[in-house]
Amino acid sequence: MGLAEGRVVIVTGAGRGLGRAHALAFAAEGAKVVVNDLGVGLDGLPGPDGPAARVVEEIRALGGEALAHGGDIATARGAASLVADAVAGFGRLDTLVNNAGFLRDRMLVNLDEDDWDAVMRVHLKGHFLPLKHAAAHWRAQAKAGRPVAARVVNTSSGAGLLGSVGQGNYSAAKAGILGLTLVAAEEMGRYGVQVNAIAPAARTRMTEETFARTMAAPAPGEFDAMAPENVSPLVVWLGSDASAGVSGRVFEAEGGRITVMEGWRPGPTAERGERWTPAEAGEAATKLLAAAEAPQPVYGAR
């Protein structure tokens, strides 16, 4: 039996790239997969084809079970129908992988409000709404006395952890997903739901041009460290029963490397029993900074 045998898994943005790799990996481990994709271009505008249906055909050709969902998961109707289709089609829902996204990169001074709103909508709201509707389903199941061993895997980014020059909107959205993950893990744990996040690095439509040198394909016969399929094994494990007890954590995944990320923790501290003057606060802060670890550089920093 596969690691995900019998589980029903939703993967958003699963028509291409990481999402497609996740969907195929879950199917290979015995899951029934709901393949969501709106079929848009890199900028989030409508595209000419329906990639979700093609991935469903791939899964079925390999002997798996899958169905396509083409709704907009950044709308309440689309997110609700995504969960409803999984339950109607396969009788249950066990795992949600939030993966959908796109880019509209600009330096901050050139970043239009519409580009900010669009990226926030798809990445952050597009995580929140499927999570909200899936969580409501699982809470109802738990309150009805039915056992729940649900899993959510959210998709952040190194840009959300460290920042990325020219990607202020994307970095802010991906950082927001980390906060959402921590809150959801705490709120939903009582109902049998585990929520984690990954920060993947892989060759996709979103990265192969922006980071062309890093994402370049290797020479024939060499390990392809940037293949999206390298990230999916961790996602499948997090989305399976095997990850019992793991929640509220963030993992980096790239090539053959997996890292548990350790977020904001208190560093050097100065304490006094009265209010600081501005000059005193500055003197104390300067001493604390000298004792603190240097931050990791922002991606693209010179």
N, C-alpha and C positions, 0 to 999 in steps of 0.2 A: 504494500500500500504506500502511496505517496504521502508526503508530509502534509498536504492539504486535502487529502482524500475526503470527499463528501462535503466540503465547505463550499459555500456560495460567496463569491468574491466580486466586488465592484472595483473596477479600475477606471478612473476618469482620465481623459486625454490619452486614451489607449490606442489610438489609431496609428501612431508612429513612435519612434524613439524609445524613451524609457518606458512609457506606458505600454506600448506594444510588447516590449521585452518582458515586463511584469506579467501581462496577461498570458503570454505564452508559457512563462515559467510556472505560473499557478496552475494552468491547465495540465502541464506536464506532470505536476505533482498531485493530480486527481481532482482539482477544484472545478466547479462550474462557474463560468466567468461572464459577468456583464461588462461588455466593452463599450464604454462611453467615449464619444468623440464628436465634436460639433463640426469637424471638417473645415476649420478655418486656416488661414495662412499664418505666417510668423507674426504678423501685426494684429492678429485677431479678427481680420475681415474674412467674410465668407470665401471658401475655396471651391474648386471645381468638382471635387469628388467626395465620396463617402468612405473614408478610411476605416471606420469602425466595422462596416460590413466585410471588408477584406480580411481583417484580423479574425472575425468570427469564422470566415471560410477557412482560414489557416488552421484554427483550432479544431474545427470539425473534420478537416481533412486528416488530422493526426489522431482522430478518434475521440476528441474531447467534446464537451458541451459548452455552448456559449450563445449569447444573444446580444444584439446590438442596441444601443440607446444613443440617439442623436440629439437629445435635448440639451438646452443651455443650463448647466448646473450652477451658474451664477444668478439664476432666477429661482424664486420659491417654487414655481410650477415645475421647472426642469429638475430641481433637486428632489422634490417630492415624488415626481414620476419615476426618477431613477431608482429610488428605494422601492416604490410600489411595483415596478417592472421586475425587479429581482425577486421579490416575494411572490408575485403572481406567476412568474416564469419558472422558478425553481423551488418555491415553497418556503424559503427562509432567506436570511441574510446573516453572514458570519463575519465578513471582512470588508472594510472600505479602504481603498488606496486612493488618496487624493493626490493627483499628479498633474492635472491640466494647467496649462499656462502658456504665455507668449511674451514677447519683448517689444518694447518701444523705447530704445535706448537714446538718451540725450544727456549732455552735460546739464546741470541744474539750471543754469541761466538760459538755456534753450529749450527746457522741458515745458511743453504746453500742459495746461491744466487737464485737457482731455486725455493726454497720454498718461498723466498721473492717475486719473480716475479709472481709465481702462485697465491698466495693469493691476491696480488695487482691486478692482472688481473681479477680475478673473482669478488672480492668485489668492487673494485673501478672502473675499466673499465667496469665491468658488471652492474654498476649503470649508468655510463656515457653514454654508447652507447644506451640502451633502452630509456633513458631520451632524448638524442639528437634526435633520430628518432621520438619519440612521440611529442617532442616539435616542430619539423619541420612540422609535420602533423597539429598540432593545430595552429601554426602560419599561415600556408597556409589557414586553415579554417577561421581564423579571418580576414586575408587580403582579402578573398573572400566575406566578409560581413556576414558570418554565425556566429551565437552566439556560444561562447565557454565558458563552465564552467568546465574546466578540473582540475584534481587533480593528484598530484604525492605524494606518501608516500615512502620515503627512509628509509632504515634500518641501523642504526648505532648500537652502543653498549656502555655499561658502560666502556668497554675497550677503546673505542674511546674518551670517556669523561675524564677518569681518568688514563688510562693505565692499563695493566695487565701483571704481571710477566710471562715470558715464551711465550708471545704473541706479540712480537715486530712488526711482520709483520701485524698481524690482527689488533692490536691497531692503527697502522699508517694508515691502509686502512680505518678503521672505523672513524678515526678522519678526514681523507680526505673527506669522505662522508658528514660530517657536513659542511665543507667548500663548497662543491659542492651544497649542499642544499641551502645555503644562497645566492650563486651567481645565481642559477637557479630561485629562488623565485623572485629576483630582476629583472632579465632579462626577464622572461616570464610573469610577472604580467600584462604587457600591453596587452597581448593577451588573457587574461582570464584564465591563468593557475596559480594554487596555488601549492606550493611545501613545504612540511614539512618533518620532520624526526622523527622516534621513536628510542628509545634505550630500547629494550625489555629485560626482564629476564624471561626465560621459559625453561621447560624441552624439549630438542631436542637431536638429535644425536650429535650435536656439544657441548652440555653442560652436558649431563647426566653422562659422564665419567670424564671430566675435573673438574666439580664441583659436584661430586657424592653426597656428604653429603647435600649440599644445595638443590640439585635437586631431592632428594629422594621422592618417592611417599608417601602420608600421610596414616595414618591408615584409615581403612574403615569408611565411614561416615563423615570424616573431610574434610574441604575445601581444595581442591588441588590448592594451591597458585601458583605452578609452571606449571600448565597446560597451553599449548600454547593458548588454546581457550580464556584465560583471556585477552590476548593482543588484540585479533581481534576486539572487539567492538570499541575501539578507532580508529583502522585502518579503519574500515568501516565508521565511522563518518567523519574522515579526508578525505576519498575518496568519500564522498557524497556531494550533494548540501547543506546539512545542515551546513557544515563547512564554508560557505561563509564568506570571510573576514579574514580567518586564513591562514597566509602564512609566511614562513621563520622562523618557530618555531620548537623547539625540545622538545619532550616529553619522559619521562621515563614511562614505563608501566610494572607493575609486580603485579600479583595476583589481589587484589582489589584496588591497588594504582595507581594513575596517577599523575605525577609531571611535571610541566612546568620547563624546565631547563633554567637557566639564565647563558649564557656563559661568555666569557672574557669581563670584564668591568674594566675601570680604577680604580685602588686602590690609596693608598697614593702616592703622587707625590712631588718631590722637584724640584724647578726651580731657575735658576740663569741666569743672563744676559751675562755670559761669559763661556768659556770652563772650564770643570772640569780637575783637575789633577787626575791621577789614585788614589792617596791616598784620595783626596777629594771625588771622585766618590764612593769609597768604604765606606767611613764614611757616606755619604748620603744614600747609599743603605742599610747599616746596620740599620740605624734609620728607614728607610721606612719599612724594613722587620719586625722590632719590632712592628710597628703600623698596619701591614697588617694581614688579616685573614690567619690562617694556611690552607694550601691546604688539600683537601681530600686525604686520602691515596690511593696509587696504589693498585689495586686488587692483592692479593697474597703477599703483603709486610709484612715483619715481624716487 
